[in-house]
Each structure stands twice: as structure tokens, then as C-alpha cells.
């Protein structure tokens, strides 16, 4: 079973991801992890914290001579802005954060809750996902995330190959597939910042090269769509997840939702095994299992809860109304969230790959993977 845990506080010494169940024999390039951490820090609308931090991974265990050992892998990201011991507590909870519910739950102050609830924790998740991507690459699987809506503005993706779209996204200041709209989006973010407000948006992640049969229909907690939804919904500020048509499927008739099944012998050696679909409304998943088509998932991110022009709150000591506390924050972190969602999805797909083909070593996984494809083609 491939999984990970994270530890650390926003202004603590470091963020840590402990990855367990990772197969032995996978070549790991820390530069690829650092590239994802750098992307997470980017995107128009970020705040002052990103000018302080310069995230880089320090691999503490589980790697020898550049390859995984099969033992637990510890990934550490140091916080340059380490100052937790010097910070005071807050007495005015911020609407939209875990300040009030967490302080009541733990019968404590707000600081201990907000430091762990902070989205700074996602640096560790991105590191774990970037590690998982290096396993997926061994099987020709790629995860690709981008922004499709920001502040209510639709950023319609331009068509093209995966390589062309990746180049467009990397050229966009908001990580969309339509860089020509960047100027309009930046103006919207700037206006919102001047008003002391924040913006949310919608992220799409596509995973290409998936084989049939990741996930399972046999139990509710083994369905891959359910596992993906849980993993993505656990990301700070994500309030909705949909796969394929998602909510739109509820508005259409069945004949306009389900993807017809066709066979093309010329595609027999692709992940689809020749079973092609003229549409992909299911988003690559049926009955909790991959169906040979690209996985398509979208996540809705709410606007950041910390507002420079605070909403009404109360003082926990006096119980009198006061404006909510303000901690340094971003105006918009939707581009960064696209990196986080992409890597969280990548890890969950990698976990399903390990479940299907075994996880002791890469050599074993590849032999089982090839044997499965040969058997599936011979049916």
C-alpha cells in the first residue's frame, strides 16, 4: 500500500512528508521535485511569503545511489520564515478558516490550529506527488493540471498536443491554457487586491496513459473516483470535486452522457487496448475503475479566507464584535492550487497503480504490468 503522511507548521522549522510503500528501484531526481515546488510558489496573485521562501527538498531517507530502496522515504522542506516560537496568539477568529472550530475542538488558542491548517502544508504534498510522478513516468503515465476559471472568468483551453498545452500553461502567469487572457486576469486580481478581497477558481487535471483496471468496483473505499475525490477535497480551500461531466451529467439525458464503445485495431497497443470512445464524459472512470481513457478531474477552490479588509468576527476573550484578525496572505492562489491538485492526483493514481501491480520493486511491477497488457489484448 502506497501512502504518505505530512507533518509541520506554517512557521515551524520545516514541512515533512513521509512516504511509505514506494517500490524499490525507481530512479529519483530531486530536481524534478524542486521544479514542482517552485511552480507551487508561482502564479500571479501570490503574497509576500513566496518572496521569503525558496522551497527545495532534502531527501532524508529511502534513497541510495539515486534509487529508492523500498523503505520509507522522508522528504523535508525547510521554512526560511521560521518564527513560530516568537508569534503570539490571535483572539479574533477569521471567517472561513478553522480558527474558531479548531480552538473550540482542542480547547486551545487559535495559533496552534492555524499553523497546521495553513495551506503551507501543501508544499509537503506537492513533494510527495512529484516523487510519485517519477514512478508514473516509468509506465508512460503523465498528470497535467491547469486553471480553467478564475474569479468567475472562464479561461477556455486552447486545443493542441499535451506538449503544446504544457508549453502554453508554463507561459501563462495564471497557469491556464490560454495565455492570451492573462492580461485580463491580472487586472481582475489587481482590482480585487486593491479592494482588500480575494478570488477563487476552478482547476482541471488530466492524467494520460492510464491502463484499464486501476481502482475497483468491489468495495466503496476501493473505488478510484472516491479515493481521488477524498484526496482532492482534503486540500485546503477545495470545496468541490467533479470527474468527467460531473454536475453537468445530472442536467442531461442518458443518451447525452454515456460514452459509446467502439473498437479500433490500430490502437490495440495503446492504453485503450483498441477500445475507443468518441467522447469522454465519464472522465476515464466507470464503476470506480479506469477505462483506458484519460482521467479528467476538476476542483473548485474558494477564495482565500484571510482578507485585508476583514469580515465581522468577535473577540474570543470579550465576546464583543470586532473585525477578524489579518495574517499576511495572497489575493489569489488558484494557479498554485493547480500544482497542488495535479500532484495530489498523481500520488493517488500511483497508489492505485501499486495496488494493481504490486509494490515491492519496479522490476516486479513492470513485469506484471506487461503480463496484464498481454493477457488483456489476447481476450
Buried (B, 14 or more C-beta within 10 A) or exposed (E): EBBBEBBBBBBBEBBBBBBEBBBBBBBBEBEBBBEBBBBBBBBBBBBEBBEEBEBBBEBEBBBEEEBBBBBBBBBBBBBEBBEBEEBEEBBBBBBBBBBBEBBEEEEEBBBBBBBBBBBBBBBBBBBBBBBBBBBBBBBEBBBBBBBBBBBEBEBEBEEEEEEEBBBBBEEBBBBBBBBEBBEEBBEBBEEBBEEEBBBBBBBBBBBBBBBBBBBBEEEEEBBBBBBBBEBBEEBBBBEBBBBBBBEEBEEEEEEEBBBEEEEEEEBEEBBBBBBBBEEBBBBBBBEBBBBBBBBBBBBBBBBBBBBBEBEEBBEBEEEEEBEBBBBEBBBBBBBBBBBBBBBBBBBBBBBBBBBBBBBEBBEBBBEEBEEBBEEBEEE
